[in-house]
Amino acid sequence: MKASSLIRALDERVGGARFLDRAMRKAFNNHWSFLLGEIALYAFVVVLVTGVFLTFFFKPGMKEVVYDGAYVPLRGVTMSEAYASSLEISFDVRGGLLMRQMHHWSTLIFLGGIVVHLLRNFFTGSFRKPRELNWLIGVALFGLVMLNGLFGYSLPDDLLSGAGLRILHGVLVSVPLVGTYLAMFLFGGEFPGQDIIPRLYSLHVLLIPGLLLLLIPLHAVVLTWRQTHTQFREKGVRNHQVSGAPFFPAFIAKTAAYLLWVAGVVALLATFFQINPIWLYGPYVPSTVSAGSQPDWYMGFLEGALRLMPPWEFTAFGHTVTMSVLIPALVAPGLLFAGLALYPFAERWITRDRAVHNLLDRPRDMPRRTGIGVAGIVYYGVLWTAGGNDVIAANFHVSLYATTWVFRMALLLGPVLAFEGTRRLCLALQARDRRLIEHGVETGLIVRGPGGEYTEVERPLTEEERAVLADPLPESAGR
């Protein structure tokens, strides 16, 4: 049977030819920022491929064994099956260490890609109608990937990841009324228990990846293909008219090359830059904590919040509620994700904007939104940096307490100053745009007039330049 006949037969039975024809001709904008989400998507592909490889050899058990593998310094040491199998992957399985490091690096890039993609969508306003659902899915993906990264980080059962599990146990116990029950349920008894690694493994390789495999296609394909693609303002572009290259062959060739590029970068990082050398940490022992330990970057802001929070607690009905753990580890992240999820609806309610938006904003045209975004980045950055306050104090020979208080003040003042400074900068850029529209671009040429006066020659804006600046008009500076 010829290929054309086979395709015709399939179309007669399952349909789809008309959809595929439209899909192949769907236009995609050529702006580089639209490829930021592709970084996250293709890093996820690398995470999946390397993760499947690792599941062939990893043993998610906490049964104690005596190590007798290739790593001589730990021979004869009693450890869990999880840690022993992680060492086996690193030293005995051909290509195992490369796969472990590729899995770790691609996870970090995956999360970084999600963050940058969210920021691009926030600052350009692409979360507005009709894309509120896609924004909510993106926020959910961010939370799920962070959680799954923490679970995967904890699976090797080394000293560093065990310290993270100890913090997780403390956070669960701090929940009023049900905290003890939550901790006992997750850990299968008193810390560290015997069930935490198998349970985290099930969540890490089954439940959360299943949710990701459901949400990512919905976010990246279904809703994106159903809706008109967003684009930046330029000459000839209209709200319901997309300008760009077709999906096939232009975009598919570009995105395929991008997949290979992301995979190659991950492989190079895993080859030349060591990450998470678990053999140096040793097996987890509850009575031991390594000095200067730091989490992966995406959990750094929680570490900083725990370190900056004052030791507040109170007693109610005979029970002590530890606010110094509850607020930074549960309330603060909850407010972060709630704020991200609700922001599109809050902005729509405040501005009373019910229109469909397929054209993106320039950040300078929305100074308050841009100020809020920069304030959030500064807030996160202060918390992230504060997660290493002990390392900073030790290396710069300053007091740990003084460092902590500096970060506390920066946490309160930094976002406010960032918001106001960013808002004023956006207004200044809008004023500059108005001058360009009214007077043109300075050429640097000085000419002398018949009367002896000197004037500068200004070049009028081209139609392409004017379309970017004048739609919308910069007079909307107060938004």
N, C-alpha and C positions, 0 to 999 in steps of 0.2 A: 504493500500500500504506500502510495506517495505521501510525502509530508503534508501537502496541501489537502489531500483527501482525509488524512487523519485529523488535521485541525478542523476541517469542516464537520467531520463526524462528531468530534468532541463538542463543538459549538452547538450542534443540533440537539445534543443531549444535556449539556450542563450550561450552555450559554456563556456569555462573557466576552464575546468578540467585540461587541459594540463598546463595552467598558474599556477593554484593552486598547482599542483604537483611540479612544479619547485620552486614555492615560498616557499613551506613548507621545501624544502631541501636547500634553499639558506643559505650559510655560513655567520655567523657574528663573527667578531673578539671578543675575550674575554677580551681585555684590558679595564681597568676600565674607562678610559677617554671617551670611546664611550657612556657611560651612562650619560654624562653631558647633552647632548641634551634631554635625556629622562626626566630630571628634569623639563625642560621648557615645554615639551609636557604634562606631567601629571599635572603640576601646571595649565596649560591651561584647562585641563578637570575639575579641581576643580573650576576654575574661572567660567566656563560655568554653572556648576551645581548650584553653589551658586548664580550666577547672575540671573538664571531663577527664583529661589526662591524669590529673592529680587524684581523682576519685578511684582510679584503678589501683593505687598503691597506699592511700591513706587509710589508717585503721582508727576509727573514732571511738576508742575505748579508753577507760581510765584504770583498767586492770594493770597492776604493777608487774613489770618485767625487768630483767637484768640485761642491760645493753651489751651486745657483743658484735657491733658492726664495724665499719671501716674507720670511724672517727676515734682514734686511739685515746685521746684525753678523757673520753667519757666511758670507756670500756669498764664493765664491772659496776657501773652506777645503776641504782634502781630508779626506774622512771615509768611513766605511763605508756601504754601502747601508742597513744596519739603522738607523744613526743618521739618515741623510738621510731615510729613509721615516718615521721617528718625528717628525722636524721637519715633514715634509709633512702628516702626520696632524694635528699640532698647529696648523699655520698655514694650510694650503691646503684641507684637507678640511672641508666644512661640518659642524659638530657634532663634529669629530674631537677637539678638545681636551676637550670635555665628556665624550665617550665614554672617552677615556684616563683622565681623572680619576675618572670613575665606576667604571671598572674597577679602578683603584688603591684608591680608598676602599672599595669593596665587598669587595675582597680583605682589607683590614685588618679590616673588620667581620666578615667570614666567619671569620677566625681568632680574633678576639675572642669571637665567639659560641660557637665550639667550646670555647675555654678555659673560659668561664663555664659552659657546659653540662656539661663534664667536672667542674668543681668542684662544681656542684650535685649531680651524681650521686655524687661521692665523699663529700661531707659528709652526704648523706642515706642513703648505703648502698644505692643502687639498683643497684649493680654485683653484688650478691649473687645467689645462685641464685634464679631460673633465667636471669639476665641476664649471665652472664660473657662469653658470646660477643658480645653487643651492646657490652659495655665494651671488648673487644679490638678490635672494628671501629672504635669511636670513637677509640681510641688510634692505630690505623693511619691513620684519616682525618686526625687531627691532624698526624702525621708527614708524610703525603703532601702536605697543603696547605701546610705550612711549606716543604717542598722545592720545590713548584711555585711558591710565592711568590718564593723565591730565584731560580728560573730565569726567571720572568717579569720580575722586577726587573732582571735582567742583560741582557735582550734589546735594549734601546735602544742599547747600546754607547756610552753617554756616560761621562764621566770618573768619576762617582760609582759607577755600576754596574761599571765596569772595575776599580775598586779592590776591589770585592767579589769579582770573578772572580780577582783576584790573590791574595786571601786563600784562596779555594777551591783554587787551584792549590797554594799552600803547604801547605794541609791535606792534600791528596792526596799530595804528595811526602813528607810526614812519615810516611806509613804504612810500617812496616818491610817490607823485601823487595820488595813489589809496588807501592810508592807511585809510583815513576817510571813504571812501565808504565801505571798507572791514569791518571796525568796526561797521558801521551803519547796514550793512547787517547781520552780525553775531548776534549782540545784539538787533536788531530790533528797533533801535533808540539810543538816548543818554544813556550813561552808568548809571545804570545797565540795563535799558530797561525791557521789559516784556517777551521777547522771548528766552533769552539765555539758560535757563534751558531746555525748551522743545526741542530746537534745538540740544543742546549737548546730550540730552537723545536719540534722534533719531540716532545721529552719534554713540553714545556709545553702543547701544543695537542692532542696525540694520546694518548700513553701514559697520563700521569697523569690527565687528564680522563676517559679511558675507565675507569680504575680507580675514580675518584670516582663516575662514573655507575653503576657496578656496586655499590659499597659503600653509597652514601647511601640508595638505595631499600631495600637489605637492612637497613640500620640503622634507618631512619625508618619504614618501612612493613611489611616482611615480618615481622621479629621482633616489632616493637611490636604489630602486629595479631594475631599468633599468640599472644602471651602476654597475661596479665591486666595491665591498666595499673596502674602504681604510684600510690599516693595517700598523703596524710598522715593521721595518726590524728585521728579526730574521732568525735563521737557517732554510733553506728549503723554505723560502718565496720568491716568484717571483712576478714581476710586474703584471702579468695577472693571478695569481693563488692565491685564497683566502684561508686562513687557519683559521678555527674557528669551532664553534658549529653550527648545523643546526637551522633554525628558529623554527621548531617544532620537538621535544618538548622543547629543551634546552633553546633557547632564549625567547620563549613565556612564559615559566615558570618564568624565571628571570625577565622579564619586567613586568609581572603581579604582582609579589611580589614588584617590585619597585613602581608601581602605588599605591599599598596599603601603602607602606612606605611613599611616598610623601604626600598622603592624611592624613595619621596619624600625620606626623610632622606638617602639616598645622593646623589640628584640635587641637593639643597640644599648638601650638603658640597662636591660637585664644582663647583657654581656659585660659591660664595662663599669657599671655602678652597682656595687653590692648593696642589698637592702634586706633588712630583717635577718641577720646572721644568728639564727636561733641556737646554733651550737656553742656560741660564745656566752649565751645567757645561762645555759644549763636548765635542768627540769625545774618545774615550779615547786617551791616549798613554801607553805603558808607563813612560815616564820621569817622569811627572807624577802627583802625588797632591794632592788638595785638602785644605786644613787644616780641622779640625773636622768632617770627614765622619762621618755617622751612618747606620746601616742602618735599615730599617723595624723597628717595635717588636718584632716576633716573633723577630727575629734578634739583638736587643740583648743577650740573656743570653750568647750565644756570643761576641760582641764583648767583653763584660765579662770572661768567663772567660779569653780570650786575653790581655787586658791585665793581669789579676791574677796569672797563673801565673808563677812565678819562671823565670829562664832556665836550666832544667835540661836537660842532655844527657849522654849517655855513649857510648862507643865500644865496639862488640862485633864481633869478627871483621873489623876494618878498616872498619866502617861506623858512621857517627854517627847515633844515634837521638835526635831532638829531642823530648824530653818536653814542652817548653814549648808545643808546638803539638799534639802527638798527644793529650795528656790533656785539655786544655780543649775541643778542637774535635771529637774523636771519642769518647773514653772517657766524658767527662761526659754528652754527649747520649745516648750508648748506655745508660748507667746510668739516666738519667732515664726513657727510654721503656721500658726493661726493668722498672724499678720500677713504673711505671704499669700495665704489662701484667700483672705478676705479683702486684700487691697483693691483688686479690680472693682469689686462691688462698692467699696467705700468711695473710691474716686468717682464712680458713676453716680452715686447718690449725692456727693458734694457738688459735682459739676453739672448734674442733671443732663448728662450727655447720654442719649439713647440711640444715637446714630450708629450705623455700621461703618467700621473703620478698616479699610484695606491698605491705606497709605500710612506709613510709619512717621512718627515724630522725630525731629532732631532733638536731642536732649536739651539744647539751649532754649528751644521753644516752649519747654515745660519746666520752668526753673524750680517750682516747688517739688514736683515729682523727682526731678534730678537731685535736688537737695536732700530729699528723704532717702534716696538710694545711696548717695555718697555718705550720709550720716550712718546708714546701716552698715556700709563697708567699713567705716572707721570704727564703729562699735564692735564689729566682728574682729577687726584687726587688732584692737586693743586687747580683747579677751584672748585671742590666739597668741599674741606676744606674751601676755601675762602667764600663759601656761608654762613658760620657761623662765619664770622669775628667779628660781633658784640657780639655774645655769647662768643667767645674766649677772646675778649678784656675785657668784663665784668667779666668773671670768673677768669682771670689771672691778672686783674688790670693793664692792659697796654693800651696805647693809641690806639684808633681805627684807627687813621691815620697811625701810625707806623705799625700796623698790616696789613693794606691795602698795604702799600709800600713793606713790607716783602713778601707778597704774589705776588705782581707784579714782584718783582725781581726773586722770585722762579719760576714764570710762564715763564720767559724768559730764565733763566739759567738751571732750573731743567731738562727739556727735553734734552738739549744739553749734560749735564753731564751724564744723564741716558743712552743716546745713546752710548757715547764713553765708559763709564764704562762697559756697557753690551757687547759691541763689543769686548773689551779687555778680558773680562771674558770668552766669547765664544772661543776666540783664545787660551786662556790659557787652557781651558778644552780640546780643540782639541790637543794641544801639550801633555797634560797628556795622552790622548788616544793613541797618537803615541808611547809614551814611553811604555805604557802597551803592545801594539802590538809587539814592538821590544824586550822588556826585560821581560815581564811577570809581575805578581802581587807579591809585596813584602809580604813575609810570616812572617817576624819578627824573623826568625831563623838565628842565627849566628853560622857558623861552622869554625873550625880551620883546615887549610890545613897542609900537610906534612912539608912544609917549615916554619910553624909557623904563616902564614898570616891568617887573619880573613876575611871571605866573608859572604854575606847574601844570603840565599837560596831564589830563585825566582821561583814561579810556573807559567808555561806557561798558556796562556789563553785556555779555553775550546773552542770547535768549536762553541758552542752557544754564548759565550762571544765575540769571534772574529767576528762572523757574524754581530753582532750589531755594533761593532766599525769599522770594515774594509770595510763596504759596505754602502755608498761610503767611499773611503779612506780619512782619516782626512787631507790629503794634500790639499783638496779643501777649505782651510781656508780663502781664500780671497773673497769668494762669499758673 
